[in-house]
Amino acid sequence: MKNQYHYIIDQSGSMSDCHKITVKCINEQFTTLKNLANDEKNQEFKASLHFFNDNLKTKVNQQLASNLIKLQLNDYCPNGNTALHDAIGIIASAERLNSANLVLNGKKKVVFVIITDGQENFSVLYNRENIRNLIHEMQNEGYIFMFLGAILNAKLVAKQLNIKEENAHSFYKKDMKSVFKKMGSSLTDLAKNKMNWNKFQN
């Protein structure tokens, strides 16, 4: 089984107050994936890391978990606005082109983990309706979308985007480390076919 994780992380200016903890949490996620790959040697694990503000930047592109390197503080520099729809649309559409047959045939699991502390305010390529339709279609095909919102009402925003309610969770920035730990545990369960998201219940 192939496993691909896309971490789509808000890098707008409002994330400045959790700069260090965000980098630390990302590195802990990478460690979790490395450990998972070591435990599940019959599966392939890859990760991609995307930062978005006014623009989208892919920092890590489909890297094997065993080859992931530690992120430095200067790799993540919060500033600018929040082009959330563009980030989701560009990344999800590209992955869909690359993996549609594998996902539909049950040979690949693809998880999009979206983390933001604000509302959409800067996209030019995609609007809410585009993203709603895209996510609805892709979830029906077997892709998994998770939405983690710092302070904002994540379940409401996720509903507006057609992300399943059970995969949406609100948290406070001071609790980010705990939330990332729960997410890593849930992704481990998913890889082991447990599909247990209950760790996130608010």
N, C-alpha and C positions, 0 to 999 in steps of 0.2 A: 504494500500500500504506500502510495506517495502522499505526503502531507505538506501543504503550503500554507504558511501563516503570513498575512499582510498586516503589519502594524501601521495604522494611518493616524498620525499623531499631530495634534494642533501645535503649531509653532508661532501663533499670533502673539502680539504684545501682551495680552492679558495672562499668558502663561509664564511671564517673567518671575512671578512670586513663587513658582514651584520649579524653577530651572534645575537646581541640583537634584531634587528628589526625582524628577522625571528621568534624568539621565541614569540615576542609580537604579530606578525601577526597570528601565529598559535593559540594563545590563543583567539584572536579576532574571528577567524573562529569557535572555539569551542563555544564561546558565541553566535554567529550567529545561530549555529545548535541548541543550547539549546532554543533560542527564537523561532526558527522555529518549534521545537517539541512542544513547549508550545502553539503555534498558531494553529498547525495542529494536534490536538489530535487524529484524526482518522487514522493517519499514524505513522509508526515506523521509527525512525531515528537512525542510528548507524554510527560510524566513526572508522576508523583505521588510525594510523599514522606510517609511515615507513620512516626511514632514511637510505640513502645508500652512501657509499664511496667505499672502497675496498670490503666491506661486506655489508650485508643487516641486519638491526635491526628493528624489529617491536616494537615500543614503546607503542602503544595503539592498542588493537586487538578487533575489532567489539564491541566497547563499546556503550551502549545506550547514546544518546546525553545528557540526564538528569544526567548521572553519570560521564561525562567528568570532569577531574580535571585540574587545571592550570599547564602548563608546566613551569619548572624552567630553568634558564640559563645553569645549569650544566647537563641538560637532553639532550642538543644539543651541541656537541663538534666537530666542523669542522676539518677534517684532512684527509689525504690520497688521493686516486684517485677516478675516476668516473666510476663505473660499472653500467651504466645506463641500458643497455640491460638486464642484469641479474635481476636488481630490477623490471623492468616492467614484464619480463617473469615469474618470480617466483610468484609475487603477483597476476597478472592477471590470470595465469593458475590455481592457488589455488582457487581464487574466482569463476572462471568458473565452476570448479568441484562442488562447494558448491551450486551454484545458477542457473545453466543452465535452469532448468525447470521453475523456478519462473520468470526469465527474459523473456524467450520465450513466456510465458503465460501472460505477462503484469502485473504480481503481485509484481515485484520488480524492482527498478531502481538502477543501480550500476554506480557510477561515479569514474573514476580514474583521480586525479589531479596531474600531474607531474610537479615538479618545479626544475629547474637546471640552473646553470650559465656556464656550460661547455659541451664539447663533450664527448661522450663515449671514454674510454681509458683503461678499465681494466676488462671487462666481460670475463668469461671463459665458461659459460653454454649456453649463447644465443648470436647469432650474429644478424646483422641488418636484414637479410632475414628472420630469425626465427620470429623476432618481427613484421616485416611487415606483414607476413602471419597471425600471431596470432591476431594482432589488426584488420586487415581487416575482418577476420572471426567473431571476437567478436562484432565489430561495426554493422555488418550485423545481428547479433543476438539481438542487442538492447543495448549493453553496450556503455557507453559514456566515451571518453578519452579527457581530456583537457591537453594542453601542454603550460606551461608558461616558457619562457626563458629569464633570466636576461642578457641583452646586446647582446647575440648571436641571430642569425636570426632564431627565433622560428618557423616561418612558413616553412622555408626551412627544418629544422630538422624534424618538424612534418610530412611534405610531405614525407621525406625519410622513416619515420616509418609508413606511411599510416594513420596518424591521420588527421581527417578532417580539412581543412584549417581554417574554421570559428571557430574552437575550439583551435587554436594556437595563441599565443600572445607574443610579445617581450616587455620587459620593462627594465628600468634602476633600479639598486638596490635602489637608492635614492627615487624611486617612489613605492617601494614595498608595503608600507602601503595602498596606493591608489588602487593598483592592487588587493590586497587581499580583500579590501572592495568591489570592483566591482565583484570579484569572488563570494564572499558570497551572494551578491545581485542576481547574476545569478543563483546560486544554489537554492536560495529561489524561483526564478521564475520557475525553473525546477520542484521543488517539487509541485508547484501550477499549473503545466501543461502549463506554458506560453512559456517555451523553448526560452527565449530571451537572446541571447549572444551578442546583439548589444552594450552593455555597454563596451565591450572590444575593439571596433574598433580602430585600430591604426591611 
